[in-house]
């Protein structure tokens, strides 16, 4: 049975940090957000692993949602 597609980690709380380029909602870098749809599933899994590492270093909750993505 094939693996199911890797879903985007977007949580609808898009807020990029200007200095790091990291989204406070999903912890993806702006380049990962832009390139997500072109990534293979393996590349998406690697990006998700990086997001998890970033989230572990910054466990504070994401900002309140104040707009639609």
Backbone as a chain_set.jsonl record, in Angstrom:
{"seq": "XXXXXXXXXXXXXXXXXXXXXXXXXXXXXXXXXXXXXXXXXXXXXXXXXXXXXXXXXXXXXXXXXXXXX", "coords": {"N": [[0.849, -1.173, 0.0], [0.674, 2.196, -0.902], [2.375, 5.019, 0.582], [0.589, 7.618, 2.243], [0.039, 10.939, 0.942], [2.23, 13.575, 1.982], [1.166, 15.971, 4.179], [0.744, 19.535, 4.312], [2.219, 21.453, 6.93], [0.947, 23.758, 7.683], [-0.826, 25.81, 9.898], [-2.544, 27.844, 9.722], [-1.835, 30.181, 10.983], [-0.155, 32.335, 10.062], [2.801, 33.988, 10.342], [5.578, 35.546, 9.718], [8.891, 35.73, 10.897], [10.898, 38.449, 10.531], [13.713, 38.522, 10.706], [14.656, 35.86, 10.807], [13.148, 34.47, 8.93], [11.383, 32.475, 9.55], [8.264, 30.913, 10.024], [5.99, 31.592, 12.578], [3.817, 30.026, 13.069], [3.885, 27.436, 11.718], [6.544, 26.836, 11.705], [8.098, 26.593, 9.446], [10.681, 27.584, 7.163], [10.728, 30.469, 5.08], [11.547, 29.788, 2.472], [10.963, 27.05, 2.449], [8.21, 27.154, 2.639], [7.515, 28.442, 0.24], [8.505, 26.591, -1.651], [7.154, 24.246, -1.065], [5.02, 22.885, -2.512], [6.389, 21.881, -4.681], [8.129, 20.078, -3.625], [9.274, 16.693, -3.181], [7.772, 13.826, -1.53], [9.69, 12.836, 0.242], [11.355, 15.061, 0.555], [9.524, 16.772, 1.771], [9.091, 15.402, 4.18], [11.636, 15.69, 5.3], [11.696, 18.47, 5.612], [9.631, 18.719, 7.491], [10.849, 17.474, 9.654], [12.867, 19.316, 10.202], [11.232, 21.455, 10.945], [10.145, 20.429, 13.316], [12.441, 20.347, 14.9], [12.988, 23.086, 15.076], [10.663, 23.954, 16.398], [10.98, 22.674, 18.849], [13.066, 24.113, 19.905], [11.899, 26.55, 20.296], [9.47, 26.683, 22.122], [7.299, 28.356, 22.654], [3.854, 29.412, 22.372], [2.139, 29.827, 19.198], [1.362, 32.992, 17.559], [-1.778, 34.767, 18.013], [-4.401, 34.207, 15.69], [-4.933, 36.578, 13.251], [-5.721, 37.066, 10.726], [-6.714, 35.737, 7.511], [-5.057, 33.118, 5.734]], "CA": [[0.0, 0.0, 0.0], [1.524, 3.382, -0.962], [2.264, 5.984, 1.663], [-0.298, 8.736, 1.926], [0.807, 12.165, 0.677], [2.637, 14.353, 3.155], [0.358, 17.187, 4.234], [1.38, 20.774, 4.738], [2.098, 21.693, 8.36], [0.332, 25.064, 7.912], [-1.893, 25.819, 10.901], [-3.347, 29.027, 9.494], [-1.362, 31.276, 11.83], [1.018, 32.752, 9.319], [3.484, 35.171, 10.863], [7.006, 35.341, 9.472], [9.882, 36.536, 11.599], [11.69, 39.119, 9.493], [15.152, 38.257, 10.788], [14.989, 34.458, 10.546], [12.37, 33.914, 7.83], [10.651, 31.32, 10.06], [6.861, 31.152, 10.362], [5.697, 31.29, 13.984], [2.735, 29.055, 13.136], [4.272, 26.077, 11.304], [7.998, 26.734, 11.874], [8.825, 26.429, 8.189], [11.394, 28.737, 6.628], [10.017, 31.024, 3.923], [11.884, 28.989, 1.279], [10.222, 25.788, 2.535], [6.808, 27.476, 2.345], [7.42, 28.729, -1.191], [8.829, 25.407, -2.448], [6.453, 23.068, -0.545], [4.261, 22.124, -3.511], [7.322, 21.246, -5.616], [8.914, 19.068, -2.905], [8.865, 15.293, -3.152], [7.361, 13.46, -0.174], [10.891, 12.73, 1.076], [11.77, 16.424, 0.885], [8.541, 17.277, 2.733], [9.386, 14.782, 5.484], [12.85, 16.331, 5.808], [11.291, 19.804, 6.055], [8.87, 18.54, 8.728], [11.818, 17.182, 10.715], [13.483, 20.605, 10.555], [10.21, 22.216, 11.683], [10.069, 19.873, 14.667], [13.641, 20.816, 15.607], [12.796, 24.518, 15.371], [9.602, 24.055, 17.393], [11.537, 22.235, 20.128], [13.932, 25.191, 20.396], [11.044, 27.711, 20.561], [8.194, 26.077, 22.492], [6.227, 29.301, 22.943], [2.704, 29.224, 21.48], [2.099, 30.72, 18.051], [0.555, 34.192, 17.773], [-3.199, 34.674, 17.729], [-4.737, 34.385, 14.272], [-5.572, 37.861, 13.029], [-6.055, 37.181, 9.318], [-6.776, 34.475, 6.766], [-3.863, 32.873, 4.914]], "C": [[0.897, 1.24, 0.0], [1.306, 4.29, 0.244], [1.3, 7.079, 1.251], [0.546, 9.988, 1.715], [1.115, 12.906, 1.979], [1.892, 15.679, 3.114], [1.18, 18.373, 4.716], [1.197, 20.957, 6.247], [1.423, 23.03, 8.689], [-0.822, 24.929, 8.897], [-2.753, 27.072, 10.786], [-3.003, 30.204, 10.387], [-0.068, 31.816, 11.252], [1.579, 34.065, 9.861], [4.978, 34.928, 10.729], [7.848, 36.28, 10.315], [10.802, 37.14, 10.54], [13.17, 38.78, 9.539], [15.51, 36.817, 10.425], [14.28, 33.879, 9.327], [11.562, 32.696, 8.231], [9.228, 31.728, 10.41], [6.614, 30.721, 11.804], [4.572, 30.272, 14.121], [3.184, 27.631, 12.844], [5.767, 25.805, 11.434], [8.749, 26.377, 10.591], [9.557, 27.723, 7.864], [10.633, 29.203, 5.393], [10.321, 30.235, 2.646], [11.138, 27.663, 1.277], [8.744, 26.013, 2.223], [6.635, 27.658, 0.837], [7.57, 27.451, -2.018], [8.008, 24.167, -2.093], [5.773, 22.244, -1.633], [5.157, 21.426, -4.533], [8.15, 20.142, -4.957], [8.368, 17.664, -3.148], [8.418, 14.975, -1.726], [8.566, 13.328, 0.759], [11.393, 14.115, 1.485], [10.817, 17.057, 1.901], [8.795, 16.694, 4.121], [10.635, 15.396, 6.112], [12.533, 17.731, 6.331], [10.511, 19.712, 7.362], [9.792, 18.232, 9.902], [12.52, 18.467, 11.155], [12.508, 21.478, 11.338], [10.119, 21.735, 13.126], [11.268, 20.313, 15.504], [13.494, 22.281, 16.0], [11.758, 24.709, 16.474], [10.137, 23.677, 18.78], [12.421, 23.319, 20.745], [13.126, 26.42, 20.801], [9.641, 27.234, 20.926], [7.066, 27.059, 22.802], [5.088, 29.121, 21.955], [2.741, 30.2, 20.315], [1.224, 31.934, 18.343], [-0.919, 33.924, 17.486], [-3.441, 34.916, 16.248], [-5.47, 35.71, 14.113], [-5.92, 38.093, 11.559], [-6.144, 35.801, 8.688], [-5.534, 34.353, 5.916], [-4.24, 32.794, 3.456]], "O": [[1.803, 1.329, 0.829], [0.229, 4.33, 0.839], [1.198, 7.429, 0.075], [1.649, 10.089, 2.251], [0.348, 12.856, 2.94], [1.977, 16.419, 2.134], [2.173, 18.222, 5.428], [0.132, 20.648, 6.782], [1.338, 23.398, 9.861], [-1.68, 24.058, 8.757], [-3.591, 27.336, 11.648], [-3.803, 31.129, 10.529], [0.985, 31.756, 11.888], [0.918, 35.103, 9.838], [5.573, 34.199, 11.522], [7.555, 37.47, 10.431], [11.41, 36.418, 9.75], [13.821, 38.755, 8.495], [16.547, 36.573, 9.808], [14.752, 32.902, 8.747], [11.097, 31.953, 7.367], [9.011, 32.773, 11.024], [6.984, 29.616, 12.201], [4.392, 29.707, 15.199], [2.905, 26.719, 13.622], [6.205, 24.664, 11.289], [9.89, 25.918, 10.638], [9.119, 28.812, 8.235], [9.967, 28.403, 4.735], [9.428, 30.038, 1.822], [10.72, 27.194, 0.218], [8.1, 25.16, 1.612], [5.719, 27.096, 0.237], [6.835, 27.254, -2.985], [8.147, 23.135, -2.75], [5.934, 21.024, -1.67], [4.724, 20.475, -5.184], [8.8, 19.358, -5.648], [7.162, 17.469, -3.3], [8.657, 15.764, -0.812], [8.474, 13.671, 1.937], [11.807, 14.317, 2.626], [11.251, 17.793, 2.788], [8.723, 17.408, 5.12], [10.684, 15.599, 7.325], [13.044, 18.133, 7.377], [10.706, 20.539, 8.253], [9.543, 18.679, 11.022], [12.74, 18.679, 12.347], [12.902, 22.161, 12.283], [10.026, 22.543, 14.05], [11.122, 20.618, 16.688], [13.832, 22.671, 17.117], [11.947, 25.525, 17.377], [9.773, 24.305, 19.774], [12.512, 23.427, 21.968], [13.613, 27.25, 21.569], [8.718, 27.367, 20.123], [5.975, 26.631, 23.178], [5.32, 28.72, 20.815], [3.312, 31.284, 20.43], [0.425, 31.906, 19.279], [-1.259, 32.964, 16.795], [-2.764, 35.735, 15.626], [-6.496, 35.944, 14.752], [-6.362, 39.18, 11.186], [-5.697, 34.814, 9.271], [-5.007, 35.353, 5.429], [-3.375, 32.593, 2.604]]}, "num_chains": 1, "name": "protein.A"}
